[in-house]
Amino acid sequence: MEQHECLIPAFELLSEDQKDYLSKNCFPVKHRHGEIVFMQDRPVTHLMFIKSGLLKLYKQVDENNEIIIEIISENNFIGLASVFYHETYPYSASSIQGGELVYINAKSFKDVIAQNGVFAARFLELLSSQAIYLINRMISLTKKQVPGRMAEMLLHFSRNVYKSNTITLPLSRQEIADLVQSTKETVSRTLTEFKNDRIIDLDDRNVTLKSIDLLEILNKIG
């Protein structure tokens, strides 16, 4: 297999031997929209670093229902917690926007973590950050009403994903409902209300945030 330098965050903290070892056990993969990256309850073989694109992490609750845990953009890892938690992935991941991932062999990654404490500490910081984010998201889902959850989602896409007040929602109305824990009908109604109140401009999936202040207030008061 052709060797690719495993250019991931904190790579510079590794020794030359560790860089070479990890690079021999990683490879890039381009994913198309809608492609499955890994599925829940399947063996953990790799963690992935997102070079480009968007992915959704989701939990299949039953045959017809899923919960979207998180939307993850470039320069982030997926599967990191799974490498240290269990032998199988506890959720699934799929691409919602075409892009490229770097696949890193899970065993090789754990070998390097065991050898390099400074490198390990960096990834403990990442795991801690992900845990705090998910705790805050859980609180948001339980304490906020749907308009507050929708405002939080729009601000997240604007600031953290697209870095623009004009965005194209990468999710269907049903997927948004799965993300904010509501129904497709409520999501559509809330977006229409935001449009009528001139908080946003809306054309199908194309959204322009017109009143950041009002979105901030909705996000804060829930």
Secondary structure, 3 states (H helix, E strand, C coil): CCCCCCCCCCHHHCCHHHHHHHHCCEEEEEECCCCEEECCCCECCEEEEECCCEEEEEEECCCCCEEEEEEECCCCEECHHHHHHCCECCCEEEEEECEEEEEEEHHHHHHHHHHCHHHHHHHHHHHHHHHHHHHHHHHHHHHCCHHHHHHHHHHHHHHHHCCCCEEECCCCHHHHHHHHCCCHHHHHHHHHHHHHCCCEEEECCEEEECCHHHHHHHHHHC
